[in-house]
Amino acid sequence: MIYTPSDGILYKDTDGSPYMDTWNYHSVIGKLNFSAQNTLLDISFSVHQHAHFCTCPTLLHEVAVKCTACYLLYTIDKGLILHPIKSFALDMYIDADFASIPL
């Protein structure tokens, strides 16, 4: 089981094997980035690390992206549950004395 979206900081892998898989690395990073910005804030750091290597991904970076994907599969049933309410009220508090600064 994978309990974290990444194992640590990714580094440039100049001596590693080239990226060999059939899926598009750029496209997957874009989809993960959209998810990280909108709903899945817990993967923001790992997606940021993956995005650094979009120009020249290696096998190490491919494995790291797959690790993040496995984390998402493991946590598919976790998240926030929002219950809508029928009555909507907006509470607003204003600093009426302008922070005690005389005008």
N, CA, C and O atoms as CSV, one atom per row, in Angstrom:
chain,resi,resn,atom,element,x,y,z
A,1,MET,N,N,0.827,-1.175,0.000
A,1,MET,CA,C,0.000,0.000,0.000
A,1,MET,C,C,0.877,1.247,0.000
A,1,MET,O,O,1.966,1.261,0.574
A,2,ILE,N,N,0.387,2.276,-0.646
A,2,ILE,CA,C,1.119,3.529,-0.741
A,2,ILE,C,C,0.396,4.568,0.107
A,2,ILE,O,O,-0.772,4.872,-0.136
A,3,TYR,N,N,1.091,5.108,1.098
A,3,TYR,CA,C,0.482,6.038,2.035
A,3,TYR,C,C,0.796,7.499,1.744
A,3,TYR,O,O,0.173,8.387,2.326
A,4,THR,N,N,1.744,7.765,0.860
A,4,THR,CA,C,2.091,9.140,0.499
A,4,THR,C,C,2.164,9.259,-1.021
A,4,THR,O,O,2.473,8.280,-1.700
A,5,PRO,N,N,1.880,10.458,-1.570
A,5,PRO,CA,C,1.922,10.611,-3.025
A,5,PRO,C,C,3.324,10.612,-3.619
A,5,PRO,O,O,3.477,10.416,-4.824
A,6,SER,N,N,4.353,10.828,-2.798
A,6,SER,CA,C,5.721,10.778,-3.322
A,6,SER,C,C,6.668,10.318,-2.226
A,6,SER,O,O,6.353,10.389,-1.038
A,7,ASP,N,N,7.832,9.847,-2.650
A,7,ASP,CA,C,8.836,9.381,-1.697
A,7,ASP,C,C,9.809,10.471,-1.292
A,7,ASP,O,O,10.564,10.301,-0.335
A,8,GLY,N,N,9.804,11.579,-1.999
A,8,GLY,CA,C,10.730,12.664,-1.688
A,8,GLY,C,C,10.921,13.557,-2.892
A,8,GLY,O,O,10.095,13.584,-3.805
A,9,ILE,N,N,12.007,14.279,-2.882
A,9,ILE,CA,C,12.306,15.211,-3.961
A,9,ILE,C,C,12.887,14.453,-5.145
A,9,ILE,O,O,13.763,13.604,-4.981
A,10,LEU,N,N,12.395,14.764,-6.336
A,10,LEU,CA,C,12.922,14.166,-7.556
A,10,LEU,C,C,14.110,14.986,-8.061
A,10,LEU,O,O,14.138,16.209,-7.931
A,11,TYR,N,N,15.070,14.299,-8.628
A,11,TYR,CA,C,16.241,14.958,-9.180
A,11,TYR,C,C,16.401,14.591,-10.640
A,11,TYR,O,O,15.818,13.618,-11.118
A,12,LYS,N,N,17.187,15.368,-11.335
A,12,LYS,CA,C,17.472,15.087,-12.732
A,12,LYS,C,C,18.253,13.792,-12.818
A,12,LYS,O,O,19.260,13.609,-12.133
A,13,ASP,N,N,17.780,12.903,-13.661
A,13,ASP,CA,C,18.391,11.580,-13.796
A,13,ASP,C,C,19.089,11.510,-15.149
A,13,ASP,O,O,18.516,11.016,-16.120
A,14,THR,N,N,20.324,12.004,-15.216
A,14,THR,CA,C,21.036,12.079,-16.491
A,14,THR,C,C,21.529,10.720,-16.969
A,14,THR,O,O,21.638,10.495,-18.174
A,15,ASP,N,N,21.830,9.810,-16.044
A,15,ASP,CA,C,22.358,8.502,-16.423
A,15,ASP,C,C,21.287,7.426,-16.477
A,15,ASP,O,O,21.589,6.273,-16.786
A,16,GLY,N,N,20.040,7.780,-16.184
A,16,GLY,CA,C,18.970,6.801,-16.124
A,16,GLY,C,C,18.441,6.398,-17.490
A,16,GLY,O,O,18.754,7.015,-18.508
A,17,SER,N,N,17.639,5.357,-17.485
A,17,SER,CA,C,17.009,4.888,-18.720
A,17,SER,C,C,15.988,5.909,-19.197
A,17,SER,O,O,15.351,6.583,-18.387
A,18,PRO,N,N,15.831,6.022,-20.506
A,18,PRO,CA,C,14.851,6.984,-21.013
A,18,PRO,C,C,13.418,6.519,-20.739
A,18,PRO,O,O,13.158,5.343,-20.488
A,19,TYR,N,N,12.513,7.477,-20.797
A,19,TYR,CA,C,11.091,7.212,-20.612
A,19,TYR,C,C,10.620,6.291,-21.739
A,19,TYR,O,O,10.821,6.598,-22.914
A,20,MET,N,N,9.999,5.168,-21.390
A,20,MET,CA,C,9.689,4.155,-22.400
A,20,MET,C,C,8.207,3.814,-22.517
A,20,MET,O,O,7.836,3.101,-23.449
A,21,ASP,N,N,7.358,4.275,-21.639
A,21,ASP,CA,C,5.969,3.840,-21.627
A,21,ASP,C,C,5.167,4.485,-22.753
A,21,ASP,O,O,5.641,5.414,-23.407
A,22,THR,N,N,3.960,3.991,-22.972
A,22,THR,CA,C,3.152,4.454,-24.101
A,22,THR,C,C,2.271,5.658,-23.757
A,22,THR,O,O,1.782,6.331,-24.664
A,23,TRP,N,N,2.061,5.942,-22.482
A,23,TRP,CA,C,1.208,7.080,-22.123
A,23,TRP,C,C,2.001,8.381,-22.221
A,23,TRP,O,O,3.224,8.401,-22.080
A,24,ASN,N,N,1.272,9.457,-22.464
A,24,ASN,CA,C,1.883,10.764,-22.675
A,24,ASN,C,C,2.180,11.415,-21.322
A,24,ASN,O,O,1.257,11.738,-20.575
A,25,TYR,N,N,3.441,11.606,-21.011
A,25,TYR,CA,C,3.873,12.160,-19.727
A,25,TYR,C,C,3.292,13.560,-19.511
A,25,TYR,O,O,2.797,13.868,-18.427
A,26,HIS,N,N,3.355,14.407,-20.546
A,26,HIS,CA,C,2.873,15.783,-20.429
A,26,HIS,C,C,1.382,15.817,-20.112
A,26,HIS,O,O,0.944,16.598,-19.268
A,27,SER,N,N,0.612,14.984,-20.776
A,27,SER,CA,C,-0.829,14.950,-20.579
A,27,SER,C,C,-1.199,14.509,-19.164
A,27,SER,O,O,-2.094,15.084,-18.544
A,28,VAL,N,N,-0.514,13.496,-18.661
A,28,VAL,CA,C,-0.790,13.004,-17.309
A,28,VAL,C,C,-0.434,14.067,-16.277
A,28,VAL,O,O,-1.168,14.252,-15.306
A,29,ILE,N,N,0.673,14.762,-16.472
A,29,ILE,CA,C,1.062,15.821,-15.542
A,29,ILE,C,C,0.035,16.948,-15.572
A,29,ILE,O,O,-0.296,17.506,-14.526
A,30,GLY,N,N,-0.464,17.284,-16.737
A,30,GLY,CA,C,-1.496,18.310,-16.841
A,30,GLY,C,C,-2.764,17.923,-16.107
A,30,GLY,O,O,-3.364,18.753,-15.424
A,31,LYS,N,N,-3.178,16.682,-16.238
A,31,LYS,CA,C,-4.378,16.215,-15.545
A,31,LYS,C,C,-4.166,16.169,-14.036
A,31,LYS,O,O,-5.056,16.533,-13.268
A,32,LEU,N,N,-2.994,15.725,-13.617
A,32,LEU,CA,C,-2.696,15.713,-12.188
A,32,LEU,C,C,-2.624,17.137,-11.635
A,32,LEU,O,O,-3.063,17.391,-10.513
A,33,ASN,N,N,-2.076,18.055,-12.411
A,33,ASN,CA,C,-1.982,19.445,-11.973
A,33,ASN,C,C,-3.369,20.056,-11.814
A,33,ASN,O,O,-3.622,20.773,-10.846
A,34,PHE,N,N,-4.265,19.779,-12.753
A,34,PHE,CA,C,-5.635,20.278,-12.642
A,34,PHE,C,C,-6.302,19.728,-11.380
A,34,PHE,O,O,-6.972,20.461,-10.653
A,35,SER,N,N,-6.114,18.446,-11.132
A,35,SER,CA,C,-6.696,17.830,-9.940
A,35,SER,C,C,-6.080,18.391,-8.666
A,35,SER,O,O,-6.782,18.616,-7.680
A,36,ALA,N,N,-4.779,18.616,-8.685
A,36,ALA,CA,C,-4.102,19.138,-7.494
A,36,ALA,C,C,-4.552,20.560,-7.181
A,36,ALA,O,O,-4.663,20.926,-6.011
A,37,GLN,N,N,-4.807,21.354,-8.192
A,37,GLN,CA,C,-5.214,22.737,-7.975
A,37,GLN,C,C,-6.663,22.865,-7.537
A,37,GLN,O,O,-7.016,23.813,-6.835
A,38,ASN,N,N,-7.503,21.927,-7.941
A,38,ASN,CA,C,-8.930,22.077,-7.703
A,38,ASN,C,C,-9.497,21.187,-6.609
A,38,ASN,O,O,-10.347,21.633,-5.839
A,39,THR,N,N,-9.055,19.956,-6.522
A,39,THR,CA,C,-9.698,19.050,-5.566
A,39,THR,C,C,-8.725,18.289,-4.682
A,39,THR,O,O,-9.024,18.047,-3.512
A,40,LEU,N,N,-7.589,17.910,-5.199
A,40,LEU,CA,C,-6.677,17.029,-4.477
A,40,LEU,C,C,-5.427,17.784,-4.040
A,40,LEU,O,O,-4.366,17.653,-4.651
A,41,LEU,N,N,-5.558,18.563,-2.992
A,41,LEU,CA,C,-4.436,19.393,-2.545
A,41,LEU,C,C,-3.290,18.579,-1.968
A,41,LEU,O,O,-2.165,19.073,-1.888
A,42,ASP,N,N,-3.551,17.345,-1.565
A,42,ASP,CA,C,-2.499,16.530,-0.954
A,42,ASP,C,C,-1.457,16.054,-1.956
A,42,ASP,O,O,-0.396,15.581,-1.547
A,43,ILE,N,N,-1.721,16.164,-3.249
A,43,ILE,CA,C,-0.730,15.732,-4.241
A,43,ILE,C,C,-0.003,16.910,-4.885
A,43,ILE,O,O,0.754,16.720,-5.837
A,44,SER,N,N,-0.221,18.106,-4.386
A,44,SER,CA,C,0.371,19.305,-5.009
A,44,SER,C,C,1.891,19.245,-5.079
A,44,SER,O,O,2.475,19.555,-6.117
A,45,PHE,N,N,2.534,18.850,-3.990
A,45,PHE,CA,C,3.998,18.810,-3.977
A,45,PHE,C,C,4.537,17.797,-4.980
A,45,PHE,O,O,5.468,18.097,-5.727
A,46,SER,N,N,3.963,16.611,-4.999
A,46,SER,CA,C,4.479,15.584,-5.907
A,46,SER,C,C,4.238,15.957,-7.370
A,46,SER,O,O,5.096,15.700,-8.215
A,47,VAL,N,N,3.091,16.555,-7.682
A,47,VAL,CA,C,2.831,16.977,-9.061
A,47,VAL,C,C,3.801,18.089,-9.457
A,47,VAL,O,O,4.266,18.130,-10.596
A,48,HIS,N,N,4.104,18.980,-8.529
A,48,HIS,CA,C,5.084,20.032,-8.794
A,48,HIS,C,C,6.451,19.426,-9.103
A,48,HIS,O,O,7.156,19.898,-9.994
A,49,GLN,N,N,6.817,18.396,-8.378
A,49,GLN,CA,C,8.089,17.718,-8.635
A,49,GLN,C,C,8.086,17.040,-10.004
A,49,GLN,O,O,9.087,17.092,-10.718
A,50,HIS,N,N,6.979,16.410,-10.375
A,50,HIS,CA,C,6.885,15.738,-11.684
A,50,HIS,C,C,6.962,16.745,-12.832
A,50,HIS,O,O,7.567,16.472,-13.869
A,51,ALA,N,N,6.343,17.911,-12.637
A,51,ALA,CA,C,6.284,18.904,-13.706
A,51,ALA,C,C,7.657,19.470,-14.061
A,51,ALA,O,O,7.845,19.972,-15.169
A,52,HIS,N,N,8.607,19.398,-13.152
A,52,HIS,CA,C,9.960,19.891,-13.442
A,52,HIS,C,C,10.615,19.124,-14.586
A,52,HIS,O,O,11.500,19.654,-15.257
A,53,PHE,N,N,10.197,17.902,-14.811
A,53,PHE,CA,C,10.893,17.035,-15.760
A,53,PHE,C,C,10.043,16.700,-16.979
A,53,PHE,O,O,10.199,15.635,-17.576
A,54,CYS,N,N,9.143,17.609,-17.348
A,54,CYS,CA,C,8.308,17.385,-18.533
A,54,CYS,C,C,9.118,17.410,-19.824
A,54,CYS,O,O,8.734,16.769,-20.802
A,55,THR,N,N,10.223,18.133,-19.843
A,55,THR,CA,C,11.002,18.239,-21.083
A,55,THR,C,C,11.812,16.975,-21.363
A,55,THR,O,O,12.014,16.609,-22.521
A,56,CYS,N,N,12.272,16.316,-20.316
A,56,CYS,CA,C,13.110,15.136,-20.524
A,56,CYS,C,C,12.865,14.111,-19.408
A,56,CYS,O,O,13.740,13.900,-18.568
A,57,PRO,N,N,11.697,13.478,-19.389
A,57,PRO,CA,C,11.438,12.493,-18.333
A,57,PRO,C,C,12.234,11.213,-18.559
A,57,PRO,O,O,12.485,10.817,-19.697
A,58,THR,N,N,12.620,10.581,-17.478
A,58,THR,CA,C,13.315,9.303,-17.552
A,58,THR,C,C,12.471,8.246,-16.857
A,58,THR,O,O,11.367,8.521,-16.387
A,59,LEU,N,N,13.002,7.048,-16.800
A,59,LEU,CA,C,12.297,5.941,-16.159
A,59,LEU,C,C,12.027,6.236,-14.683
A,59,LEU,O,O,10.987,5.848,-14.153
A,60,LEU,N,N,12.953,6.916,-14.024
A,60,LEU,CA,C,12.767,7.302,-12.625
A,60,LEU,C,C,11.545,8.197,-12.453
A,60,LEU,O,O,10.776,8.016,-11.509
A,61,HIS,N,N,11.357,9.153,-13.345
A,61,HIS,CA,C,10.220,10.067,-13.272
A,61,HIS,C,C,8.925,9.343,-13.625
A,61,HIS,O,O,7.873,9.632,-13.054
A,62,GLU,N,N,8.997,8.414,-14.553
A,62,GLU,CA,C,7.830,7.603,-14.905
A,62,GLU,C,C,7.350,6.792,-13.700
A,62,GLU,O,O,6.151,6.717,-13.432
A,63,VAL,N,N,8.278,6.199,-12.990
A,63,VAL,CA,C,7.931,5.411,-11.793
A,63,VAL,C,C,7.340,6.317,-10.719
A,63,VAL,O,O,6.418,5.912,-10.012
A,64,ALA,N,N,7.855,7.537,-10.587
A,64,ALA,CA,C,7.335,8.471,-9.591
A,64,ALA,C,C,5.898,8.886,-9.908
A,64,ALA,O,O,5.078,9.010,-8.999
A,65,VAL,N,N,5.588,9.102,-11.184
A,65,VAL,CA,C,4.222,9.440,-11.579
A,65,VAL,C,C,3.293,8.258,-11.306
A,65,VAL,O,O,2.163,8.445,-10.856
A,66,LYS,N,N,3.764,7.061,-11.575
A,66,LYS,CA,C,2.949,5.875,-11.289
A,66,LYS,C,C,2.723,5.712,-9.788
A,66,LYS,O,O,1.668,5.232,-9.374
A,67,CYS,N,N,3.692,6.104,-8.975
A,67,CYS,CA,C,3.545,6.061,-7.525
A,67,CYS,C,C,2.437,7.017,-7.077
A,67,CYS,O,O,1.630,6.676,-6.213
A,68,THR,N,N,2.403,8.209,-7.666
A,68,THR,CA,C,1.345,9.173,-7.346
A,68,THR,C,C,-0.010,8.635,-7.789
A,68,THR,O,O,-1.002,8.802,-7.080
A,69,ALA,N,N,-0.062,7.997,-8.948
A,69,ALA,CA,C,-1.321,7.414,-9.430
A,69,ALA,C,C,-1.794,6.285,-8.510
A,69,ALA,O,O,-2.989,6.159,-8.246
A,70,CYS,N,N,-0.878,5.485,-8.033
A,70,CYS,CA,C,-1.243,4.417,-7.082
A,70,CYS,C,C,-1.764,5.005,-5.778
A,70,CYS,O,O,-2.691,4.463,-5.176
A,71,TYR,N,N,-1.171,6.112,-5.340
A,71,TYR,CA,C,-1.668,6.786,-4.142
A,71,TYR,C,C,-3.109,7.247,-4.349
A,71,TYR,O,O,-3.945,7.117,-3.455
A,72,LEU,N,N,-3.394,7.789,-5.539
A,72,LEU,CA,C,-4.757,8.230,-5.834
A,72,LEU,C,C,-5.727,7.057,-5.846
A,72,LEU,O,O,-6.855,7.183,-5.370
A,73,LEU,N,N,-5.306,5.929,-6.377
A,73,LEU,CA,C,-6.165,4.738,-6.357
A,73,LEU,C,C,-6.394,4.240,-4.935
A,73,LEU,O,O,-7.485,3.777,-4.604
A,74,TYR,N,N,-5.369,4.334,-4.098
A,74,TYR,CA,C,-5.481,3.880,-2.712
A,74,TYR,C,C,-6.412,4.786,-1.904
A,74,TYR,O,O,-7.107,4.313,-1.005
A,75,THR,N,N,-6.430,6.066,-2.213
A,75,THR,CA,C,-7.232,7.021,-1.440
A,75,THR,C,C,-8.506,7.441,-2.166
A,75,THR,O,O,-9.027,8.528,-1.915
A,76,ILE,N,N,-9.005,6.610,-3.048
A,76,ILE,CA,C,-10.179,6.975,-3.837
A,76,ILE,C,C,-11.427,7.164,-2.973
A,76,ILE,O,O,-12.329,7.915,-3.344
A,77,ASP,N,N,-11.483,6.495,-1.837
A,77,ASP,CA,C,-12.655,6.610,-0.966
A,77,ASP,C,C,-12.458,7.641,0.144
A,77,ASP,O,O,-13.311,7.769,1.022
A,78,LYS,N,N,-11.361,8.366,0.118
A,78,LYS,CA,C,-11.097,9.399,1.122
A,78,LYS,C,C,-11.443,10.769,0.546
A,78,LYS,O,O,-11.415,10.966,-0.669
A,79,GLY,N,N,-11.766,11.701,1.415
A,79,GLY,CA,C,-12.023,13.052,0.939
A,79,GLY,C,C,-13.024,13.779,1.803
A,79,GLY,O,O,-13.443,13.289,2.852
A,80,LEU,N,N,-13.398,14.949,1.347
A,80,LEU,CA,C,-14.371,15.774,2.046
A,80,LEU,C,C,-15.773,15.440,1.563
A,80,LEU,O,O,-16.000,15.220,0.374
A,81,ILE,N,N,-16.692,15.406,2.487
A,81,ILE,CA,C,-18.096,15.204,2.139
A,81,ILE,C,C,-18.827,16.490,2.498
A,81,ILE,O,O,-18.901,16.868,3.667
A,82,LEU,N,N,-19.355,17.143,1.504
A,82,LEU,CA,C,-20.061,18.397,1.708
A,82,LEU,C,C,-21.553,18.149,1.582
A,82,LEU,O,O,-22.016,17.590,0.588
A,83,HIS,N,N,-22.290,18.559,2.575
A,83,HIS,CA,C,-23.745,18.417,2.558
A,83,HIS,C,C,-24.355,19.789,2.295
A,83,HIS,O,O,-24.150,20.716,3.079
A,84,PRO,N,N,-25.100,19.931,1.207
A,84,PRO,CA,C,-25.712,21.236,0.934
A,84,PRO,C,C,-26.830,21.537,1.935
A,84,PRO,O,O,-27.503,20.633,2.430
A,85,ILE,N,N,-27.007,22.813,2.213
A,85,ILE,CA,C,-28.084,23.231,3.098
A,85,ILE,C,C,-29.063,24.084,2.293
A,85,ILE,O,O,-28.678,24.750,1.332
A,86,LYS,N,N,-30.330,24.055,2.697
A,86,LYS,CA,C,-31.342,24.785,1.934
A,86,LYS,C,C,-31.346,26.268,2.273
A,86,LYS,O,O,-31.590,27.100,1.399
A,87,SER,N,N,-31.081,26.605,3.517
A,87,SER,CA,C,-31.068,28.021,3.880
A,87,SER,C,C,-29.620,28.527,3.839
A,87,SER,O,O,-28.724,27.963,4.467
A,88,PHE,N,N,-29.431,29.579,3.097
A,88,PHE,CA,C,-28.097,30.139,2.946
A,88,PHE,C,C,-28.059,31.489,3.641
A,88,PHE,O,O,-28.883,32.360,3.361
A,89,ALA,N,N,-27.114,31.664,4.539
A,89,ALA,CA,C,-26.961,32.931,5.237
A,89,ALA,C,C,-25.492,33.333,5.178
A,89,ALA,O,O,-24.598,32.499,5.322
A,90,LEU,N,N,-25.266,34.592,4.969
A,90,LEU,CA,C,-23.908,35.119,4.895
A,90,LEU,C,C,-23.666,36.007,6.104
A,90,LEU,O,O,-24.338,37.024,6.278
A,91,ASP,N,N,-22.723,35.629,6.926
A,91,ASP,CA,C,-22.356,36.432,8.083
A,91,ASP,C,C,-21.150,37.284,7.717
A,91,ASP,O,O,-20.166,36.783,7.174
A,92,MET,N,N,-21.233,38.579,8.019
A,92,MET,CA,C,-20.151,39.475,7.661
A,92,MET,C,C,-19.827,40.359,8.860
A,92,MET,O,O,-20.725,40.894,9.510
A,93,TYR,N,N,-18.556,40.504,9.140
A,93,TYR,CA,C,-18.100,41.342,10.238
A,93,TYR,C,C,-17.149,42.392,9.674
A,93,TYR,O,O,-16.206,42.064,8.954
A,94,ILE,N,N,-17.401,43.644,10.004
A,94,ILE,CA,C,-16.615,44.739,9.473
A,94,ILE,C,C,-15.954,45.494,10.599
A,94,ILE,O,O,-16.560,45.725,11.644
A,95,ASP,N,N,-14.715,45.876,10.387
A,95,ASP,CA,C,-14.002,46.687,11.359
A,95,ASP,C,C,-14.457,48.127,11.195
A,95,ASP,O,O,-13.893,48.877,10.398
A,96,ALA,N,N,-15.475,48.510,11.948
A,96,ALA,CA,C,-16.109,49.813,11.750
A,96,ALA,C,C,-15.254,50.979,12.224
A,96,ALA,O,O,-15.450,52.104,11.765
A,97,ASP,N,N,-14.321,50.744,13.120
A,97,ASP,CA,C,-13.508,51.864,13.602
A,97,ASP,C,C,-12.185,51.993,12.846
A,97,ASP,O,O,-11.311,52.750,13.268
A,98,PHE,N,N,-12.027,51.289,11.766
A,98,PHE,CA,C,-10.843,51.368,10.912
A,98,PHE,C,C,-9.559,51.195,11.705
A,98,PHE,O,O,-8.627,51.991,11.585
A,99,ALA,N,N,-9.523,50.142,12.518
A,99,ALA,CA,C,-8.355,49.781,13.312
A,99,ALA,C,C,-7.947,50.890,14.271
A,99,ALA,O,O,-6.760,51.078,14.540
A,100,SER,N,N,-8.911,51.610,14.777
A,100,SER,CA,C,-8.702,52.685,15.769
A,100,SER,C,C,-7.837,53.833,15.244
A,100,SER,O,O,-7.182,54.525,16.024
A,101,ILE,N,N,-7.834,54.027,13.969
A,101,ILE,CA,C,-7.073,55.136,13.367
A,101,ILE,C,C,-8.022,56.318,13.217
A,101,ILE,O,O,-9.039,56.204,12.533
A,102,PRO,N,N,-7.711,57.452,13.843
A,102,PRO,CA,C,-8.605,58.624,13.705
A,102,PRO,C,C,-8.528,59.180,12.291
A,102,PRO,O,O,-7.451,59.271,11.702
A,103,LEU,N,N,-9.674,59.545,11.765
A,103,LEU,CA,C,-9.707,60.102,10.404
A,103,LEU,C,C,-9.750,61.594,10.425
A,103,LEU,O,O,-9.780,62.227,9.369
